[in-house]
Amino acid sequence: MVGRNDCIDSRRQPGSNEWVDGTRDWDARYFMNGFGIVDTGRSGPASNGNVRVFDAATGKWHVTFYSMPTYSSGVWKGCKTGDDIVLEKPQKALGTTFVGVSRLTFHNIREEGFDSKGEWVSDNGLVVFPFWTISCRKLS
């Protein structure tokens, strides 16, 4: 993920099952002696970024996301699980009182790039609702 990446992403539109494909750039660099990563990107009119900090005491990443011009933010926490990095944050299903988590899974991580998917998962794990996918290819 560190470096410059060109990405293809697909997002499920709110309130529908329609997926919209787009392109985005994803630029990331280390900071805090390698215990943190700052990444920024642009997808259409949206500009967003993340501050990713690794807590060595707990072995978990704490990832804070920001987006503009329509402001949104959130904090996901997680760690490496097998070959994947899995991050979660508590979240109700959009427009409901159903509790669960927003889960981001970074997979297929390799020198040439990475893939990721976003899903809402019910607390009992029986409902998994995908809302985002991205595939990134490293430029530098």
WOPEBEL-V775700 format. One record per pair of residues at least 6 apart in sequence whose ideal C-beta (glycine too) atoms are under 6 Angstrom apart, sorted by the first residue. I is the first residue (numbers start at 0). J is the second residue. Records with the same first field share a line. If there is no record, write none. Layout:
# WOPEBEL-V775700
I: J / J
This chain:
# WOPEBEL-V775700
0: 27 / 113
1: 27
2: 137 / 139
3: 26 / 138 / 139
4: 25 / 135 / 137
5: 136 / 138
6: 23 / 25 / 133 / 135
7: 134
8: 21 / 23 / 133
9: 18 / 20 / 132
10: 19 / 131
11: 18 / 130
12: 19
21: 42 / 43
23: 40 / 42
24: 40 / 41
25: 40 / 135
26: 39
27: 36 / 38
28: 37
29: 36
30: 37
34: 53
35: 52
36: 51
37: 50
38: 49
39: 48
40: 47
45: 66
46: 67
47: 66
48: 65
49: 62 / 64
50: 63
51: 60 / 62
52: 61
53: 60
58: 78
59: 76 / 78
60: 77
61: 76
62: 75 / 86
63: 74
64: 72 / 73
65: 72
73: 88
74: 88
75: 86 / 88 / 103
77: 85 / 86 / 87
83: 104 / 106
84: 105
85: 104
86: 103
87: 100 / 102
88: 101
89: 100
90: 101
91: 98
92: 119
98: 122
99: 119 / 120 / 121 / 122
100: 120
101: 119
102: 118 / 120
103: 117
104: 116
105: 113 / 115
106: 114
107: 114
111: 137
112: 135 / 136 / 137
113: 135
114: 134
115: 133
116: 132
117: 130 / 131
118: 127 / 129
119: 128
120: 127
